[in-house]
Amino acid sequence: MQKPSLPKGTRDFGTLQMGRRNFILDTIKETFQLFGYQQIETPAMENLSTLTGKYGDEGDQLLFKILNSGDFAKDVTEEDLKNGSSAILPKVSEKGLRYDLTVPFARYVVMNRNELVFPFKRYQIQPVWRADRPQKGRYREFYQCDADVVGTDSLVCEAEIILMIRRVFAKLGLKSYSIKLNNRKILTGIAEAIGEAGKEGPLCVAIDKLDKIGWEKVKEELSQRGFGAESVQKLVPLVNLEDGLAEKLDFLRKFLKSSETGLKGIQEIEEAIGVLKQMGEDLSHVDFDVLLARGLSYYTGAIFEVKVHGVSIGSVSGGGRYDDLTGVFGLPGVSGVGFSFGVDRIYDVLDELGLFPEESLQGTRLLLAYFDQKGFDYALSILGKFRAAGIKAEIYPDPSKLKKQLEYASKKEIPFVGICGDAEISSNTLAVKNLKTGDQQAFTIDEALQTLV
């Protein structure tokens, strides 16, 4: 007999977990809708031509490829086998599971551009897959909750991302966290300022690991990527930069004085902050991190990353601006900005901090129980009234002793049991038992509806 198992990096979710997950998802969805975002969905699989080349070399390696149906290896030659996977892959796989929701969204925008109203604000809540090494807080299958707006360069969008993050976290009860903010133009300017113009890509990939592996290891990686020792040394003041927002901006203006692109990045940061102030908002939880990189290669402007303090989980949200992601699909010049909540990581954070409210787990509120067939028939006749009033109610489906029905309610944490006996049937009432206190009281059906609603 085969022992059942799950692929590494995937999980089942029971009723307890789903109640908690829906608490998170509903909070995020409500916030997205409050800010004018509309929901779409895209297929789990995309053509590999859609996915490859959008996430950088490391991202491409983490794509799950899907073998072609039928005899998938029929076109593979001996020469292909000698040349390795790069020659074999195009002949055995044409599709892959989506790596994120942003690239499929860009593909969607291009394919539906004549029907969309721009600026187009969309949100999307679906699973994504990455062939990563599973570890705490990192899964091979996980949900993302994306919100993106395309068709505008306005920095109001960046400011509103900060507001959406703060609103969701407030609703979830998270109080100690940082919204790390930077701009890829600043990183381009840093590459120019240290004498490594054009190398912002490998610079970002390396310094994106700063929190994980530390500065010494990042220095080694930069060296391996062809950065000179003198250039790497010029980064040290940035690594050690700990002053406030105004001081960091002043330092950067001097550090990037020779880089027009870098100065443009500083200007965009200041404009986004200015929009927040015009909206009557402060900068609470916002942390300007001059070395925040975000490894994805399609970012061109503002970038975000959110970390909760005092937990063992890494970032729980991130995103940024991309000026021409739709260009690779034949629609150039459509700027967009967006971000994603990592539901699975947020779940782990709330679980670690004990922040899930009890009401997020509420299931059935009332179980109708009975002694005999007559009681069963009476329970059936009134069950619909409770559901019509919005009360989550169910009936024990099999003839059983009342004790077994009460045990069922207790195990499912149903707070109330409505007992349908001869006295209740004759008087058209319901004996409602509170399982938490043990109290029992007779109500008319209308009174029971008002009490339990």
Secondary structure, DSSP 4 states (H G I P E B T S, - for coil): -PPP---TT-----HHHHHHHHHHHHHHHHHHHHTT-EE----SEEEHHHHTTSSHHHHHHTPPEEEPSSSTTTT--HHHHHH-HHHHHHHHEEEEE-S-SHHHHHHHHHHTTTTPPSSEEEEEEEEEE--PPPBTTB-SEEEEEEEEEES---THHHHHHHHHHHHHHHHHT--SEEEEEEEHHHHHHHHHHTT-TT-HHHHHHHHTTHHHHHHHHHHHHHHHTT--HHHHHHTHHHHT----HHHHHHHHHHHTTT-HHHHHHHHHHHHHHHHHHHTT---TTEEE-TT---S-TT--SEEEEEEETTSS--EEEEEEEESSGGGGGT-TT--EEEEEEEHHHHHHHHHHHT---GGGG----EEEEESSHHHHHHHHHHHHHHHHTT--EEE--S---HHHHHHHHHHTT--EEEEE-HHHHHHTEEEEEETTT--EEEEEHHHHHHHH-
